[in-house]
Amino acid sequence: MLKFLQKSLHKQFAIPRIVTFLFVLMTCSAAMAQEFQVSGKVISGEDQSPLPGVNILVKGTTSGTISDADGAFTITVASGNDILVFSFVGFTSQEVPIGGRTSFDVTLASDAKQLSEIVVTALGVEKEKKTLGYAIQSVGAESLTTARETNIVNQLAGKVAGVTVTGSNSGVGGSSRVTIRGERSLILSKNTPLYVIDGVPITDDINAANGRGNLEVDFGIGAGFVNADDFESMTVLKGAAASALYGSRAANGVILLKTKTGKGSKGIGVEINSNTTFESALRLPDYQNVYGQGNGNGGDFAFVNGGGAGLTDGTDESWGPAFNGQLYPQFNSPRTLNGSPIDFRGGDLNAPIGSVITPTLWKNDRDGVKNFFQTGKTFTNNVAVVGSNQNGDFRLSYTNLDQTGIVPNTDLRRNTISFGGGYNLSKKFSARAFVSYIKSESDNRPSISYGTENIMYLFNCWLPRSVDMESLRNYWMPGLEGRRQSGWNYNYHDNPYFTMYENTNGQNVDRIIGNISLKYEFTPWLNLQLRTALDYGNERRQLKRAFSSQRFPFG
């Protein structure tokens, strides 16, 4: 066979080509000869036990294997200079150069960070999560301050199993209702959990409303006023076993907030956190755009006084004439006197006697409600000074929050100054304190009641599609500014811009939250701790109602 091959090669190739062929063949054989197998065993650095399922990868390639039940492994490498990467859950990854060896053992060290996750439990006690016999789940500082909301409670939404967070539709600084593992009472306010800061419960008065009465405003909840930048974690204690130490107040579960400290900082440092959020109305109902104001009698429309003196001008439904390009006198139509234009509209009932409303095009205001809303903006800026040494630590923080809502003339301003610190007075005796002053102000929070002061009640139930929203921006009758509003209906409804800019719901809150704890350690497993706390608040609300409001004609 070899002779036949040699004869064939002599016939088909010249001598130089034969040499080239043999050189390539020898090179490939040498390359193949460099690949070899490496075997060994992976063991734990703690107890020298074998580790099954360890990932073993040739660095820089996708070639790899895993250790068997006895911790043994075998892997093929291309070169004696390759590096093997060993990784396993709960252990520190390790890179091992082969160095031409064909067999060696690897010892992996435990990763304390993975194995010893510390969580805060009842009364501020820190324990390893794996040692707990009940359900507990935490949300870290980054989750509390990234894509944040003004109400810190909303940051739990979708992040903790078994926790339902129902936010308010009121807008700026709105309340949130939290339930843990379902409802327990038919009274909604009896289902909320207990909020605890550094082991001390705080007041969580619900200042919200159910929307069924009149003059109801969502002024927020107590827990919603605290500053997210001051906390390093939020932990949810679920079930009776987890929250038993807090007694009957914790029947619905406990939400623990652990404040940030200066521990771990080298010397004195500065932390800066800035967050900007924009929001808009996600979706509006699909309004019909075929028919305008009327009561369905099949007749025409004509505005006279917005109270029924004209043709269905006192109604508040869209069952009137279809939009077919016709002309009708309307609330925003111009007026003339003796044939000359005057600075009065159809809805200005103080117009000169004898003035005439000029008919204008009967058309739908397709985007009027959409354009009523604006882009909401929230600016949050925090700066903190931290420091620590071998005996103690401190953290001084200032946060400014400035929010404008998607509803015109709604806002929220909040300034928070917080200080936390601790000091080891001796090897066994230590002290720690935290105090936070919160100044929250709002010139106007929107109403959520049933009636004309709730603009969504107006938009979704009673506003005819022929009403031009842009014309309502100028909401005073000429010459009667501050005394008489101008609008499209004087039987039932206020001008929505008049409602938002004149019928305001102001709020001013001053609140101080703080605690001091003293701790003496008799032994590593026995200590005595004394703790006292303060949660003081002063709230002032200012509800203004202007002259000519439907429910308050004299203000």
N, C-alpha and C positions, 0 to 999 in steps of 0.2 A: 504493500500500500504506500509506504514511504517513497519507494522508487517511482511509482506511478505519479505521485504528487510532485516529486522533483522534476520529472520529465515534463509534466504539464507546466510547471512554473517556468522552466527554461524555454518552453515554446512560446509562452504568452508574455513574459516580462523580460526586460533587459536586466542586466546584473545590478545596476544601481537601485532599480525598483525592488529587487529581491531583498537587498540590504535594508531599505526603508521599511518594508513589510515586517521583517524580523525584529527591527528596532521597536516598532509600535507594539508588536506582540509581546515583547519582553517588558515594555513599559506598563502595559495593561496588567500583565501577570504580577509585576512588582506592586502596583497599586492595590490589586486584590489581596495581595499577601499582607498589606498593612492593616486591614480590617481584622479585629479580633474581639473576643468576648471578655467582658469583665463581670465578675460575680462577687457576691459578698452578703452581708447581713446588716439590717438596720435595727438598732436597739434604742431604748429610752434612756436618757441620762439620769432619770430619777431613780428607777429601780432595776435597770439593766434588762428589762423585759423586751422581747421582740415586738416590733411595730408592723402590723400588717396594713396593706393599703397605702403605703407611702409612695407618693409620686416621684419618679426618678426620670429626669429629662436631660438629654445631652444639650448643653447650653448653646444657644444660637441655632438650634434645629428643632424639628418637630418629632424627632425620634425619642421614644421614651418607653417606660414600662412601670409596673407597680410591684411592690414587695408582696410575697405570698403570706399565708397564715403564720409562717414561722419567721417572718421578717426577711427571708432570703430573696435575693434578686439576681437576675442575669440580664445583661444588656450588651448589644453589639455596638462597638464604637469604631470610627474610621481612623482614629489616630491615638497614639499614646499621649498626645498633648491636649486632648479634649478635657472638658470640665463637666462633671455631673452635678445637677442641681437636685437636692432632696427637699421635699416640702410635705407637710402633714398638718392637719388641723390641730391647733393647740400647741404646736411646736415651732420653734424658730427655723426658718429655711436656712439651708447650709449648702455652700458650693464647695465641691471636693475635686481638685485636679487629679487626673488619673496618674500622670507621671510615669507612664509605661507599665504600671502594675496590672495584673490580671485578677487579683483578688484582694479585697480589703473590707473591713467593717466600718460602719458609720454610726456615731452616737449623736442623737438629736436632743437639744436642750428644750425644756418646757418654755412656752411663751406665757409669762405671768399676766400680760395684758389680756390675752384671750381667755385664760382659765379663771381669772379672778375679777369678773365684772362686778363692781361695787354699785349697789343701789341704795337709795334712802328709803327706809321703811317708816313705820309709825314712830312719832315722837322724835324724828330726826335721826334715828339710829341707822348707821350704815352697816350693811351686811352683804356677803357675797350672794349674788342672785341664785346660784345653783344650790344654795343651802336652804332656800325658802320653801315652805310647804304650801304656798298659796300663790294665786295669780297676781302678777305685778308687771307693769310695762312702762317704759320711760321714753320721753322725747327729749333730745339733746338741745343744747343752746343754739346750734346752727339751724335746726328746724324751727326754733321759736322766732328767729330774727330774719330768716330768708323768706322773701315774698310774704312779708308779714301783713297782718291786719291790726287795726287799732285795738281790737279786743283780743288779748292774749289767749283767751279760751278757745277762739276759733282755730288756733293752730293745732288743736287736737283732732280736728276733722279728718277722717280717713287715715289716721296714723296709729290709732290704738284699737285693737280688737275689742268688740263689745261695747264701745263708747259711741253714742250718737250725739252729734252736735247740730242743733237746729238754730241757725242764725236768723236774726231779725231782718225784715225787708225795709227797715226804717232808714237805712243809710248810715250816716256818720256816727261812729261810736255805738252802734246798735247792740242790743242785748243778745245773748246766746243762752239757749237752754240745753244743758248737758244731762244725759241720762246714761247710767252704767248698767248694762245687762237688763235693759227694758224698764218699763213703767211699773211703779209699785202702788200708786195712788191715783184716784180719779181727779184729785186736785193737782194741777200741773206743777204748782210751786212746791209741792211736797215730794218731788222726785229728784231734786237737785242734790249733787254731792256736797261734801264739806271741803272747803278750800283751806289749806294749811301752808304757812310760810315758815320754814326752818323749825318745824315741829309745833308751831303755834297757830291755832285756827284764826281766821280773819272773818270780818263781816262781809256777807255776800247778799246784801239786801237787793231784792229784785225791784227795780224802778220802772219796769216795762208795763205793758198793757195788753189786753186781749183783743182790742180793736172792736169790741161790741158796743161800747158806750160812746159818749161825746167828750170832746176835749182831751182825748187820751194821747199821750206822748211817750215815746220810748227814750227814757233818760239813762239807759244803760244799767249794768249790774255791778255790784261792788268789786268782784274779781276782775272785771274788765278794765278797771282803772290802773292796775299795776303795770309796771314798765317791763317789757320783755327783755330789754338789754341788761337788766339787773339779775337775771336768773340763768343758771347753768343747766337746769333740767326741770322737767315737769313729769312727775311720776303718778300713775293711776293705780290705786289700791282697789282691787275688785273683791267683792264678797265679804261676808261677815268675819272670816278668819283674819283677813288682811287689815281690816279697819276696826277691829274689836277694841283696841286701846282708846279710841276716841268716843266710845259709848254710843248712845242712841242718836247723837247728832250725825254719826257716820253711817246710819242705816242704809243710805243710798250710795255708799262708797266714798272714797277720799281722793282728792287731787292735791299732791304735795308739790310745792315749789321750793327749790333749793337755790339760795342766793349765791351769786358769784363771790369769790374771794380773791385775795392777792397772792395766794399760795402758788408756788412754782415760778414766780417771776424772779429774775435776777436783778436785785437792786430796785430802782424806781423806773417804771416804764409808762408809756401812754398808749391807750387803745382807742381807735377811732372807727366808728361804724356808721355808714350813711346808707339810707334806703329811700328809693323813690318809686311810687306806685301810681299808675294811671288806671282808671276804671270807667266803664261806660255801660249803658243799659244793654243787657245781653239780647233780649228779645221782647218785642211788644206783641199784643194780640193782633190777629189779622182782622183789622177793621174793614167794614164794607164801605165802598166808595161810589155807590149808585144813587142813594137817596139822601136828602138833606133834612133840615128841621121841619117837623110837622107831626100831626097826630094820626095820619093815615086816613083822613077824610076824603082824599082824592082831589082836594082843592089846591089853590095857589098859596104862596107865602108872602107876607108883607109885614115888616117891622114898623111898629108905631111907638110902643112904650116898653116892650119886653115883658109885659105883664098880662097880655091877653087882649089888649085893645085892637091889635092888628089881626092879620090872618095867621093864626096858630103861633104868634110870636111869644106866647107865654109858656109853650110846651118845652120839654127838655128831652125829646126823643128824635130819632132820625127816621121817622115814618112819613116824611113829607114828599114834596115833588122830586122827581128824578132830575139829575143834572143833564139838561139837554140844551144848554147854551142860552137859556132865557134870562131876563133881567128882572130882579126883585129889589125892593127897598130892604136894606139889611142894617144891622147894628153898626157896621163899619162903613156904610155908604156915606158919601159927603152930603152936606146940606147946603141949600141955597136960600137966600132971602131976597125977594123981589127980583129973582133971576140972577142974582150975583152970588158967587161962592162965599161961604163964611167958614170960620175955623171951628166948626162943630160937626160931629158925626151923628149918625142915626141914633146911637145909643146914648148920646149926651142929652139927657132929659131937661137940662137947664138952657137949651138952645132958645133963641128969641122966638116969641110967639109969631106964628105965620111962616116960619121957615119950613122948607120942604125937603124931604129925603129923596135924593136922586137915585133911582134904581141902578144897580150894578150887577155884574155877571154872577149868576148862580152856579157855583162850582164847589168841588170838594177840596178840603184842605188835607191832601194826602199825607204830607210829612209834618203837619203841624205839631202833633203830639211828640213825634220823634225829635223835632228841633227844640222842643221845650226843654229837654234834658241837655246837660252839658257834660263835658269830660271831668270826672272827679280826679283830684290830685291829692296825694299824701306824701309829705316829706318828713322823714324821721332822721335826726342826726344825734349821735351819741359820742361823747368823749369821756374817757375814764383814765384816771391816774392810779396805777397799782404799784405796790411795793411789798417786799418781804425780806426777812432775814431768818436766822436760825431760831429766833425767839417769837416772831410774830409776823403779821401781814396786815395790809389794809387795801381798800378799794374805794375811791371817790368817783362818783359818776354823775354826769348831767345829760339829760335827754330832752330834746325839743321835738314835739310832734305838731305838724300843721296840716290840717286836712280840710278840703272843700268837697262837698258831695256832688253827686250827679244831679240832684235837685237844686235849682237856683237858690242862692242865699242860705244855704245850710253849711255849717262849718264846725270845726272842733280844733281847739288849741290846748295842748297839754305840755307842761313843763315839770320835769321830775328831777329832784336832787336826792341822791342816795349815798350812804356811807356804810361800809361794813369793815369790821376789823377784828382781829383776835390777838391775844398775847399770852405767852406761857409765863405766868408769874413765878412758877417753880417747876421742877421736874414733874410734879404731880398735880399742880393747881393751875388752871387756865381759865381765861375769860374770853367771851366773844359777844359782839353786839352788831346790830343792823338797824338802820333807821332810814326811812324814805319819806320825803315830803312831795306830795302830788298837788299840782295846781291845774285844774281842768276847767276850761271855759268854752262856752258855745253861745253865739248870738241867736242861733235858731236851730232847733231840731224839728224835723217834720212830724206832723200829726199822723197818727195811724188809726184814728177813730172812724166810726161810722157816721158819715155826713160830709158836708161841703168842705170842711177843713182838710180832708184827706183828698189830695189831688188825684190819686189813682181811682178813688171811688167816683170822682167826676169823669175822668177820662174813659173808664171802662164801662160805665153804666149810663151816663146821662149827657155827655157832650155830643151834640149833633155834628155830623161830618161837614156841614156847611159853615161852621164857625171858624173864622180865620184867626189862628192863634197869634200870629205876628201882630195883628191889630190890637190884641189885648195887652201888649207890653205897656202901652200908655194907658194906665188904669185909673186916672183921675179925670173927672169932668172938668173942662176948662173953667177956671175961676173958682172952682170948689176943691182945690187940692187940699188933701188932709181931711175933707169932710164928706165927700160923695164919690164913691167909686163908679167907674164906667164899665159896662159889661154887655153881655148878650142876652141875659135873662135876669129879671128882677123879682121873680117869684120864689126861686129856690136856691140859686147858686151864686157864689162869689166868683169874681174874676180870679183865675189861678195865680196870676202874677201878683195881684193884690193880696191873695192869701199868703204867698211865700215872702213877700217883702214887708207887709204891714202887720199881719197876724202871726207874730213870732213867738217862739217858745225858748227863752234863754235859760241857761244853766251856769252856775258858778260853784265849783266844788273845791274845797281845801281839805286835804286828808293827810294824816300822818300815820304811818305803819312802822312799828319797831319792836325789837325784842332784845333782851340781854340774858345771857346764860353764864353760869359759873359751874365749873366742873372740877371735881377732885377724884383722882384715880387711886383707890386703895391698893388694888392689884390690877394686872392686865385684864382680869375678867370681872372686876367689881369696881363700880364708880358711883359717885353721888353727883347729881346734877340739879341745879336750881335754875328755873327759867321764869322770866316775867315778860309780859308783852303789852303793847299799846296799839289800839286801832281806833283813832279818833277822826271823825269827819264832820264837816260843816258844809251844808248844801243850801244854796239859794236859787230859787227858780223865779223867773219873771215871764209871765204870759201876757202878751199885749194883744188887744183886739181893737181895731180901728173903727172909727165912725163909719156907718153904713154897712157893716158886716151883717150878713143875713141873720145870724143868731144874736148879734149884739149891735143893733142899729145905732145905739148911742155910745158904743165903744165899751 
